[in-house]
Each structure stands twice: as structure tokens, then as C-alpha cells.
Amino acid sequence: MAEAYIIDAIRTPVGRRGGSLSTAHPADLGGSVLAALTERTGIDPSAVDDVVYGCCDTIGPQAGDIARTCWLAAGLPDTVPGTTVDRQCGSAQQAVHFAAQAVMSGTMDVVMAGGVQNMSMIPISSAMTVAEPLGHSDPFSLSKGWVERYGTVEVSQFNSAEMIAEKWDFSREDMEAFALESHTRALHAADEGYFDEEILPYGDLSVDEGPRRDTSMEKMAKLRTLQEGGRLTAAVSSQISDASACLMIASEQAVKDHGLQPRARIHHLSVLGADPIWMLTAPIPATARAMEKTGMKLDDIDVVEINEAFASVVLAWLKDTGYDPAKTNVNGGAISLGHPIGATGARLMTTMLNELERRGARFGLQTMCEGGGQANVTIIERL
């Protein structure tokens, strides 16, 4: 099968809710990284075959196929199409999968893959709540087939994260210690300049706004739990954020034709579903399946990025897989850096690519939990 190469990857800083990017139109936010990628790689933008972007809650400024709008808002050729993907939190990672699959199939040669989300402007779950006046409070409860299969139990990421904490018996203190380490790692990476090559400043913002220098176990202990009698608080949850990120995926022929220099190749792509009520556990079986399909062992993986939707999700994955925490989310994760849901998959991959290069390492694995009880797994090989 033909190879799919990562030519370059770039992201905006991640803005916190109500922060520096809160008024940035999603088309301009997503367009900024597209324009920067074409400029950095020197490719003729008319040679791009497609733009695949992840985005959730595609209403208002995120409606109307935001991938296409981002490209056009960036002033790029109107001959290049775009399509928008929603695999919930894994949307941008799935965008990379679709781009790589198009290249591997031989039907496309250059694809821009990434995502954009302004959660300050369009609050999370707006695509559901906007239909409440029409009598639809959620996508599930009025479905006869759904209720017959899963009943009327709450379908939410918060409930799932709480269930995981209880099943794996992670205390509030366990999760707060993990959260504190996420902030510590993110701040260290920022201070050492690890993010400098991957961040494209947007306006006056050139650094991630999420990491907190003043957080502590004592401060986190004072927060209320998300549920009465529960273990989770906002401190051990991903931050609502605004950002965009994008990768250029290209074929071997495109590399030759356009004089491109690949930074990595896509080694493995897969996606797996699990119980939608548990929702956030899918990365565990998805990782096992990826290892089986590739014939690899987790010991072969040099760094892992698993999205920190909640501390309990990552802790459960680490406990079940036995992977080294010291090589997992080494520069922090969504608890500290934020989780702009439609863009996070591309943000993680951009950071993972740069970390592989910084270490001179070979393989990186990325996975993340997603709404509906799903998980993508991508393994990239640094070149």
C-alpha cells in the first residue's frame, strides 16, 4: 500500500474560555493554520486536493462546512474543496485518518487535515441544546431503538468519567495529583520552548493560556465535585478552549513533485467502538487492537498522547496497559493545555510529532476517548 507522509504540522495557541481567542471567528482561526502550512511548505495551494477539518457543534459561525470556509477565509484558491468531520472529541484525529486513507488509496496526493473549535463563542453541546425549543433535549431519549437497548440511563461524559473513577478506584487525590502533574509538565514545556516551533501566534497570543502556575493540591481540594458525593471536580477535567491545528498529509509522488520534506509517516490507523454509556473507556481496547493489528508491543512506542478528557480516563488506560506514565503526555494534556474538541486531535499529533523529533525517537501513539464510546488510534513514525 502507498505511504502517507506528514509533511508539516502547526497549531494556534490554545485559548482559555473567554480568553484571547474567544472572539476569533472560527473561519479565521482555522484559516490561519492553513495559510501558514502552505507558506511554510512552499507548496502551490492549488495543488491541495482537499481540506478535512474536525469540528463539533457546527452551528452559527461553525456551520456551513467550516473546513471549506476556513480555506476560503484564508484567501486560498476556491478550486480546493473542504469537508467537515464530527467524531466528537476525536474529530481532528479522524480528519487525519481520512486524509491519510485518501493518500494511501491513491485517490489524492495532498490533503490538509485538522480541526477548529471556538468553545467560548459556541458552547459545548450547542448542537443539542439549540433543538430544545423544538422538543428535542438530547439525541437519545426519544429513540425507541436506543431506549430498548440502553434504557434511560444518563448519557454523558461526566457520568462516564465518574463511573471510571469508581470502577478503577481512583480517589479524588489520585486524580488531583495527576492534574497537577499535567500543569507542571505543560509549564515546563512552555518555559523550555518545546512548543515554539509548533505554535503559530494568533493576534497578540503566542502561548497557551490554560496552564496554571498557581495551582496546587490545596487549591484543588477546595473545589466542589461535579456530582453530589462524586470524586471529580473541574480541576481533573479538560478545559473548555478555543484553537485550531492542521497537518499536511502527502503521497510519495507529491513529495517528489513539490519538493516536500516529510517529517513522519503514518504507520497505523484504526478506530474502535465500545459501550456508549461507559463512553470514555474505548481507548483501552482500541490500543490493544492496534497492537494486535501491527504486531507491535507498547514497549515499541516511544511517546504516547492520550487525551486528558478527565484524569480518570488516562489513569485507567495507564493501569490497564501498564505503559510508562513518564512517556505519556510528557508535555501536559487537556487538563492543563485545554481541549478545543474539534481541534484537539490535530493539536495532540502536532505536539507528538515535535516531541518525537526533540527526543530523536521513532514511534508515537495517539488515542483519545470520543462521544458514542469510540476511540481512534494513530501510530506515526518519525523520519
WOHU-V784717 format. One record per residue. N is the residue number from 1. RES is the residue in one letter. BURIAL is 1 if it has 9 or more other ideal C-beta (glycine too) atoms within 8 Angstrom, else 0. Layout:
N:RES:BURIAL + N:RES:BURIAL
//
This chain:
1:M:0 + 2:A:1 + 3:E:1 + 4:A:1 + 5:Y:1 + 6:I:1 + 7:I:1 + 8:D:1 + 9:A:1 + 10:I:1 + 11:R:1 + 12:T:1 + 13:P:1 + 14:V:1 + 15:G:1 + 16:R:1 + 17:R:1 + 18:G:0 + 19:G:1 + 20:S:1 + 21:L:1 + 22:S:1 + 23:T:0 + 24:A:1 + 25:H:0 + 26:P:1 + 27:A:1 + 28:D:1 + 29:L:1 + 30:G:1 + 31:G:1 + 32:S:1 + 33:V:1 + 34:L:1 + 35:A:1 + 36:A:1 + 37:L:1 + 38:T:1 + 39:E:0 + 40:R:0 + 41:T:1 + 42:G:0 + 43:I:1 + 44:D:0 + 45:P:1 + 46:S:0 + 47:A:1 + 48:V:1 + 49:D:1 + 50:D:1 + 51:V:1 + 52:V:1 + 53:Y:1 + 54:G:1 + 55:C:1 + 56:C:1 + 57:D:1 + 58:T:1 + 59:I:1 + 60:G:0 + 61:P:1 + 62:Q:1 + 63:A:0 + 64:G:0 + 65:D:0 + 66:I:1 + 67:A:1 + 68:R:1 + 69:T:1 + 70:C:1 + 71:W:1 + 72:L:1 + 73:A:1 + 74:A:1 + 75:G:0 + 76:L:1 + 77:P:0 + 78:D:0 + 79:T:0 + 80:V:1 + 81:P:0 + 82:G:1 + 83:T:1 + 84:T:1 + 85:V:1 + 86:D:1 + 87:R:1 + 88:Q:1 + 89:C:1 + 90:G:1 + 91:S:1 + 92:A:1 + 93:Q:1 + 94:Q:1 + 95:A:1 + 96:V:1 + 97:H:1 + 98:F:1 + 99:A:1 + 100:A:1 + 101:Q:1 + 102:A:1 + 103:V:1 + 104:M:1 + 105:S:0 + 106:G:0 + 107:T:0 + 108:M:1 + 109:D:1 + 110:V:1 + 111:V:1 + 112:M:1 + 113:A:1 + 114:G:1 + 115:G:1 + 116:V:1 + 117:Q:1 + 118:N:1 + 119:M:1 + 120:S:1 + 121:M:1 + 122:I:1 + 123:P:0 + 124:I:0 + 125:S:0 + 126:S:1 + 127:A:1 + 128:M:1 + 129:T:0 + 130:V:0 + 131:A:1 + 132:E:1 + 133:P:0 + 134:L:0 + 135:G:0 + 136:H:1 + 137:S:0 + 138:D:0 + 139:P:0 + 140:F:1 + 141:S:0 + 142:L:0 + 143:S:0 + 144:K:0 + 145:G:0 + 146:W:1 + 147:V:1 + 148:E:0 + 149:R:0 + 150:Y:1 + 151:G:0 + 152:T:0 + 153:V:0 + 154:E:0 + 155:V:1 + 156:S:0 + 157:Q:1 + 158:F:1 + 159:N:1 + 160:S:1 + 161:A:1 + 162:E:1 + 163:M:1 + 164:I:1 + 165:A:1 + 166:E:0 + 167:K:0 + 168:W:1 + 169:D:0 + 170:F:1 + 171:S:0 + 172:R:1 + 173:E:0 + 174:D:1 + 175:M:1 + 176:E:1 + 177:A:1 + 178:F:1 + 179:A:1 + 180:L:1 + 181:E:0 + 182:S:1 + 183:H:1 + 184:T:1 + 185:R:1 + 186:A:1 + 187:L:1 + 188:H:1 + 189:A:1 + 190:A:1 + 191:D:0 + 192:E:0 + 193:G:0 + 194:Y:1 + 195:F:1 + 196:D:0 + 197:E:0 + 198:E:1 + 199:I:1 + 200:L:1 + 201:P:1 + 202:Y:1 + 203:G:0 + 204:D:0 + 205:L:1 + 206:S:0 + 207:V:0 + 208:D:1 + 209:E:1 + 210:G:1 + 211:P:1 + 212:R:0 + 213:R:0 + 214:D:0 + 215:T:1 + 216:S:0 + 217:M:1 + 218:E:0 + 219:K:1 + 220:M:1 + 221:A:0 + 222:K:0 + 223:L:1 + 224:R:0 + 225:T:1 + 226:L:1 + 227:Q:1 + 228:E:0 + 229:G:0 + 230:G:1 + 231:R:1 + 232:L:1 + 233:T:1 + 234:A:0 + 235:A:1 + 236:V:1 + 237:S:1 + 238:S:1 + 239:Q:1 + 240:I:1 + 241:S:1 + 242:D:1 + 243:A:1 + 244:S:1 + 245:A:1 + 246:C:1 + 247:L:1 + 248:M:1 + 249:I:1 + 250:A:1 + 251:S:1 + 252:E:0 + 253:Q:0 + 254:A:1 + 255:V:1 + 256:K:0 + 257:D:0 + 258:H:1 + 259:G:0 + 260:L:1 + 261:Q:0 + 262:P:1 + 263:R:1 + 264:A:1 + 265:R:1 + 266:I:1 + 267:H:0 + 268:H:1 + 269:L:1 + 270:S:1 + 271:V:1 + 272:L:1 + 273:G:0 + 274:A:1 + 275:D:0 + 276:P:1 + 277:I:1 + 278:W:1 + 279:M:1 + 280:L:1 + 281:T:1 + 282:A:1 + 283:P:1 + 284:I:1 + 285:P:1 + 286:A:1 + 287:T:1 + 288:A:1 + 289:R:1 + 290:A:1 + 291:M:1 + 292:E:0 + 293:K:0 + 294:T:1 + 295:G:0 + 296:M:1 + 297:K:0 + 298:L:1 + 299:D:0 + 300:D:0 + 301:I:1 + 302:D:1 + 303:V:1 + 304:V:1 + 305:E:1 + 306:I:1 + 307:N:1 + 308:E:1 + 309:A:1 + 310:F:1 + 311:A:1 + 312:S:1 + 313:V:1 + 314:V:1 + 315:L:1 + 316:A:1 + 317:W:1 + 318:L:1 + 319:K:0 + 320:D:0 + 321:T:1 + 322:G:0 + 323:Y:1 + 324:D:0 + 325:P:0 + 326:A:0 + 327:K:1 + 328:T:1 + 329:N:1 + 330:V:1 + 331:N:1 + 332:G:1 + 333:G:1 + 334:A:1 + 335:I:1 + 336:S:1 + 337:L:1 + 338:G:1 + 339:H:1 + 340:P:1 + 341:I:1 + 342:G:1 + 343:A:1 + 344:T:1 + 345:G:1 + 346:A:1 + 347:R:1 + 348:L:1 + 349:M:1 + 350:T:1 + 351:T:1 + 352:M:1 + 353:L:1 + 354:N:1 + 355:E:1 + 356:L:1 + 357:E:1 + 358:R:0 + 359:R:0 + 360:G:0 + 361:A:1 + 362:R:0 + 363:F:1 + 364:G:1 + 365:L:1 + 366:Q:1 + 367:T:1 + 368:M:1 + 369:C:1 + 370:E:1 + 371:G:0 + 372:G:0 + 373:G:1 + 374:Q:1 + 375:A:1 + 376:N:1 + 377:V:1 + 378:T:1 + 379:I:1 + 380:I:1 + 381:E:1 + 382:R:1 + 383:L:0
//
